[in-house]
Amino acid sequence: MPSQLMTDPVILELPVRLMVTVTTVGDPNVVGELAIPALYGAVYPLKFALKKLNIEYNIEALRARWPDAHLVPKDQWTAHWA
């Protein structure tokens, strides 16, 4: 039996998480080449520094949001990478 597709929006409540973020402006295909290495270059040293203090920090999948993508041309998009 195929799974049923959800068509109604659902609001989820997620636990508070500590995130490292980078904000860029520009075409994500261009600025992403700079943002992603900067993000991972910051988060892995943070993870290892916290580990030395016996603090567990899990690195989750890369996330990004483009809040103004529907308002401005692609080369002016604001992106929040986390």
ChimeraX attribute file (.defattr): number of C-alpha atoms within 10 A of each C-alpha:
attribute: neighborCount
match mode: 1-to-1
recipient: residues
	/A:1	3
	/A:2	4
	/A:3	5
	/A:4	6
	/A:5	6
	/A:6	7
	/A:7	6
	/A:8	6
	/A:9	6
	/A:10	7
	/A:11	6
	/A:12	6
	/A:13	6
	/A:14	6
	/A:15	6
	/A:16	6
	/A:17	8
	/A:18	9
	/A:19	13
	/A:20	13
	/A:21	17
	/A:22	16
	/A:23	15
	/A:24	17
	/A:25	16
	/A:26	15
	/A:27	15
	/A:28	19
	/A:29	10
	/A:30	11
	/A:31	15
	/A:32	17
	/A:33	10
	/A:34	13
	/A:35	20
	/A:36	16
	/A:37	11
	/A:38	13
	/A:39	17
	/A:40	16
	/A:41	11
	/A:42	14
	/A:43	19
	/A:44	14
	/A:45	11
	/A:46	13
	/A:47	15
	/A:48	14
	/A:49	13
	/A:50	13
	/A:51	12
	/A:52	9
	/A:53	8
	/A:54	9
	/A:55	11
	/A:56	11
	/A:57	17
	/A:58	12
	/A:59	13
	/A:60	8
	/A:61	6
	/A:62	10
	/A:63	9
	/A:64	14
	/A:65	13
	/A:66	16
	/A:67	11
	/A:68	13
	/A:69	14
	/A:70	9
	/A:71	9
	/A:72	10
	/A:73	11
	/A:74	16
	/A:75	14
	/A:76	15
	/A:77	20
	/A:78	19
	/A:79	22
	/A:80	16
	/A:81	19
	/A:82	19
